[in-house]
Amino acid sequence: MVPPAERMRKMRARRRALGVRELRLVVPDARSKTVRRRIARQVARLKPASERDALAWIEAVSEFDEAR
């Protein structure tokens, strides 16, 4: 049996040959009560007018492909 480290090395080499690579993301755990409380506090401090401006800007600069 091939050791796990060797299997990972070969898998990464195959992916590199295809032009892709592994990307790891560390994100807050939304299942955690502490994280949920922190997010709720942050959301409560949002200013609706500022959020509307941000969304309007995002829509203005976004490209949508109508042909799909």
DAWO-V91220 format. One record per residue. N is the residue number from 1. RES is the residue in one small letter. PHI is phi in degrees with one decimal (* if undefined). Layout:
n=N res=RES phi=PHI
n=N res=RES phi=PHI
//
This chain:
n=1 res=m phi=*
n=2 res=v phi=-78.1
n=3 res=p phi=-61.3
n=4 res=p phi=-54.9
n=5 res=a phi=-61.3
n=6 res=e phi=-69.2
n=7 res=r phi=-60.1
n=8 res=m phi=-64.7
n=9 res=r phi=-60.3
n=10 res=k phi=-66.6
n=11 res=m phi=-62.3
n=12 res=r phi=-63.4
n=13 res=a phi=-64.3
n=14 res=r phi=-62.1
n=15 res=r phi=-65.5
n=16 res=r phi=-60.2
n=17 res=a phi=-62.9
n=18 res=l phi=-86.2
n=19 res=g phi=86.7
n=20 res=v phi=-124.1
n=21 res=r phi=-143.5
n=22 res=e phi=-72.9
n=23 res=l phi=-131.8
n=24 res=r phi=-108.3
n=25 res=l phi=-118.1
n=26 res=v phi=-112.3
n=27 res=v phi=-125.5
n=28 res=p phi=-61.3
n=29 res=d phi=-85.4
n=30 res=a phi=-66.6
n=31 res=r phi=-82.0
n=32 res=s phi=-78.4
n=33 res=k phi=-61.0
n=34 res=t phi=-61.8
n=35 res=v phi=-65.4
n=36 res=r phi=-61.9
n=37 res=r phi=-65.4
n=38 res=r phi=-61.7
n=39 res=i phi=-64.9
n=40 res=a phi=-61.2
n=41 res=r phi=-63.2
n=42 res=q phi=-65.8
n=43 res=v phi=-64.4
n=44 res=a phi=-62.8
n=45 res=r phi=-86.6
n=46 res=l phi=-65.3
n=47 res=k phi=-100.7
n=48 res=p phi=-53.0
n=49 res=a phi=-63.5
n=50 res=s phi=-65.5
n=51 res=e phi=-65.5
n=52 res=r phi=-61.8
n=53 res=d phi=-61.4
n=54 res=a phi=-63.5
n=55 res=l phi=-65.4
n=56 res=a phi=-62.7
n=57 res=w phi=-64.1
n=58 res=i phi=-59.3
n=59 res=e phi=-64.7
n=60 res=a phi=-67.0
n=61 res=v phi=-97.2
n=62 res=s phi=-78.1
n=63 res=e phi=-107.5
n=64 res=f phi=-116.1
n=65 res=d phi=-94.7
n=66 res=e phi=-70.0
n=67 res=a phi=-74.5
n=68 res=r phi=-71.6
//
